[in-house]
Amino acid sequence: MSTPPVGVPTCYRHSDRETWIRCQRCERPICPDCMREASVGFQCPDCVAEGRASMRQAKTAYGGGPSSNPALTSIVLIVINAAVWVAITASGGGASRLAEWLALRTRGFCLDSDSILVTTEAACKAGASSRWIPGVHDGAYWEMVTALFTHVQPLHLGFNMLALWFLGPQLEHVLGRARFLALYFLSGVAGSVAVYWLSGGFGGTVGASGAVFGLMGALVVIATKIGANPQQLLMWIGINVVLTFTLPNVSWQGHFGGLVGGAAVAAVLVFAPKERRTAVQVGGLSAIGAVLVVATVLRTLTLT
């Protein structure tokens, strides 16, 4: 390996290589292997890395990082819902023990020879032929979330997933993945809280409808913010509201709670002041989450 003559510039990364090319930013000599093409001339690897680190990251209109594939999150949610439905169908459908543990119920009960017994879990399990069906009031708080992924009827699953497929990518494109997920889950839990407060009896509530209605409410808020005409969206919501009160076994409580929750979450996201947007959004969403938790606890304490 030859050594360049004294006084001849060498690459700052390879001292044995003679070069007369310099980095356009730091002016250090660079050899052909270290040259990185820039808008004008060449730059060294260190300056290129420094420029990338200091470059302002692209963001959506409301602060979230843009998704390279805005449909991906919706696809994952659809796959999870479909997988849960397959598991429930394979284990007995409406009579599935899995469905009993995932569905949202205000309070638990004891099922003994197809008769509903209002008792405690311990007393129920003492019976030889009885089994306990859990409810939120009795500590099954997981149902507030698991119900969002639970479907028994294929048409119910199909309608909800079709709506998610149409609405989800649009919202993720505008909000970014993290904010879209926050919108989806807070809307769904808001629907569950409404069911917990406003529904009675021992029937189970299932489905992603609360979260889907939340996406509808969010789109109305965003359309209002940007000055778009939400007439078609409002018409779609109106049709779904009519179906809610005309079709049997539809939880109007979950739909109503999800719609209000989604609108509230979207309002926090899109009306947060630009100069402190992230802080206001995090604080606002945390406050909504706290309200939902407090409402759940209050319902548990006051339910007789």
KAGI-V18318 format. One record per backbone hydrogen bond with DSSP energy under -1.0 kcal/mol. CO is the residue of the C=O (numbers start at 1). NH is the residue of the N-H. If there is no record, write none. Layout:
BEGIN
CO|NH + CO|NH
END
This chain:
BEGIN
5|8 + 9|19 + 14|17 + 17|11 + 21|30 + 23|27 + 28|23 + 29|12 + 31|34 + 36|43 + 41|38 + 42|24 + 43|36 + 44|48 + 45|49 + 46|50 + 47|51 + 48|52 + 49|53 + 50|54 + 60|63 + 64|60 + 69|72 + 71|75 + 72|76 + 73|77 + 74|78 + 75|79 + 76|80 + 77|81 + 78|82 + 79|83 + 80|84 + 81|85 + 82|86 + 83|87 + 84|88 + 85|89 + 86|90 + 87|91 + 88|93 + 89|92 + 92|95 + 93|96 + 96|100 + 97|101 + 98|102 + 99|103 + 104|205 + 105|136 + 106|137 + 109|133 + 110|117 + 111|131 + 112|115 + 115|112 + 117|110 + 120|124 + 121|125 + 124|127 + 131|111 + 133|109 + 135|140 + 136|139 + 139|141 + 140|143 + 141|144 + 142|145 + 142|146 + 143|147 + 145|148 + 146|149 + 147|150 + 147|207 + 153|157 + 154|158 + 155|159 + 156|160 + 157|161 + 158|162 + 159|163 + 160|164 + 161|165 + 162|166 + 163|167 + 164|168 + 167|171 + 168|172 + 169|173 + 170|174 + 171|175 + 172|176 + 176|180 + 177|181 + 178|182 + 179|183 + 180|184 + 181|185 + 182|186 + 183|187 + 184|188 + 185|189 + 186|190 + 187|191 + 188|192 + 189|193 + 190|194 + 191|195 + 192|196 + 193|197 + 194|198 + 195|199 + 205|104 + 208|212 + 209|213 + 210|214 + 211|215 + 212|216 + 213|217 + 214|218 + 215|219 + 216|220 + 217|221 + 218|222 + 219|223 + 220|224 + 221|225 + 222|226 + 223|228 + 230|234 + 231|235 + 232|236 + 233|237 + 234|238 + 235|239 + 236|240 + 237|241 + 238|242 + 239|243 + 240|244 + 241|245 + 243|247 + 250|252 + 251|255 + 252|256 + 253|257 + 254|258 + 255|259 + 256|260 + 257|261 + 258|262 + 259|263 + 260|264 + 261|265 + 262|266 + 263|267 + 264|268 + 265|269 + 266|270 + 267|271 + 273|276 + 274|277 + 276|280 + 277|281 + 278|282 + 279|283 + 280|284 + 281|285 + 282|286 + 283|287 + 284|288 + 285|289 + 286|290 + 287|291 + 288|292 + 289|293 + 290|294 + 291|295 + 292|296 + 293|297 + 294|298 + 295|299 + 296|300 + 297|301 + 298|302 + 299|303
END
